[in-house]
Amino acid sequence: MYGISVAAELMNLAPQTLRVYEARGLIEPSRTSGGTRRYSDDDLGRIQRIGELLAGGLNLAGIKLVLEMEVENQRLRSELGEAQRRLERYEDS
């Protein structure tokens, strides 16, 4: 877990940029009991993905939609995989 200053430095961004991403609903860092933001490696990966999408010409609203669709796509793939495993077990019995 990284504080905002460390996360911003690792991602070569200003801390304010991370605050904007959070305000726009693009990232959701965890918080300590005192309210300090803590960024995980998953958060850093998501921030990197945001940077890739920005470089591709998307604005933050478009990026939010893409990220939501990517999460939904992963959820659906997981459900499909589970359904396929159940079908295989059924066919084997």
Legacy VTK file of the C-alpha trace (Angstrom):
# vtk DataFile Version 3.0
C-alpha trace
ASCII
DATASET POLYDATA
POINTS 93 float
0.000 0.000 0.000
1.277 3.427 -0.966
0.400 6.908 0.183
-0.686 9.453 -2.384
2.750 11.067 -2.682
4.497 7.765 -3.299
1.792 6.540 -5.695
1.956 9.813 -7.640
5.741 9.614 -7.853
5.647 5.977 -8.974
3.163 6.865 -11.705
4.950 10.113 -12.627
1.831 12.153 -11.867
0.938 14.993 -9.544
-1.001 14.012 -6.404
-3.771 16.359 -7.583
-4.185 14.198 -10.686
-4.897 11.184 -8.486
-7.422 13.241 -6.546
-9.147 14.188 -9.810
-9.237 10.537 -10.893
-10.833 9.656 -7.571
-13.344 12.519 -7.782
-14.351 11.316 -11.269
-14.866 7.768 -9.984
-11.971 6.281 -11.944
-10.120 4.959 -8.898
-11.144 4.128 -5.353
-8.114 3.939 -3.088
-8.653 2.475 0.332
-8.489 4.768 3.335
-6.947 4.478 6.753
-9.103 5.113 9.816
-7.749 8.675 9.704
-8.848 9.108 6.086
-5.433 8.879 4.413
-5.575 7.427 0.900
-3.750 4.131 0.363
-3.078 2.879 -3.153
-2.592 -0.828 -3.868
-0.703 -2.386 -6.753
-4.110 -2.957 -8.389
-4.840 0.767 -8.060
-1.500 1.549 -9.700
-2.354 -0.822 -12.548
-5.671 0.947 -13.023
-3.908 4.328 -13.010
-1.542 3.007 -15.657
-4.542 1.876 -17.730
-6.057 5.367 -17.374
-2.814 6.804 -18.734
-2.934 4.429 -21.710
-6.495 5.458 -22.486
-5.639 9.159 -22.142
-2.741 8.645 -24.536
-5.211 7.031 -26.924
-7.229 10.234 -26.993
-10.091 9.461 -24.603
-11.333 12.003 -22.096
-12.033 11.087 -18.463
-15.743 10.477 -19.070
-14.912 8.078 -21.894
-12.272 6.380 -19.778
-14.803 5.810 -17.014
-17.096 4.042 -19.483
-14.261 1.920 -20.869
-13.129 0.894 -17.376
-16.700 -0.009 -16.400
-17.075 -2.094 -19.557
-13.764 -3.841 -18.905
-14.886 -4.776 -15.389
-18.237 -6.014 -16.696
-16.512 -7.972 -19.460
-14.266 -9.679 -16.897
-17.291 -10.496 -14.712
-19.128 -12.021 -17.666
-16.070 -14.044 -18.715
-15.820 -15.384 -15.186
-19.502 -16.357 -15.191
-19.104 -18.029 -18.565
-16.090 -19.981 -17.355
-18.003 -21.172 -14.312
-20.969 -22.207 -16.463
-18.644 -24.126 -18.774
-17.076 -25.932 -15.784
-20.538 -26.881 -14.466
-21.520 -28.166 -17.906
-18.339 -30.246 -18.131
-18.999 -31.740 -14.679
-22.582 -32.506 -15.722
-21.462 -34.155 -18.951
-18.851 -36.227 -17.092
-21.394 -37.612 -14.623
LINES 1 94
93 0 1 2 3 4 5 6 7 8 9 10 11 12 13 14 15 16 17 18 19 20 21 22 23 24 25 26 27 28 29 30 31 32 33 34 35 36 37 38 39 40 41 42 43 44 45 46 47 48 49 50 51 52 53 54 55 56 57 58 59 60 61 62 63 64 65 66 67 68 69 70 71 72 73 74 75 76 77 78 79 80 81 82 83 84 85 86 87 88 89 90 91 92
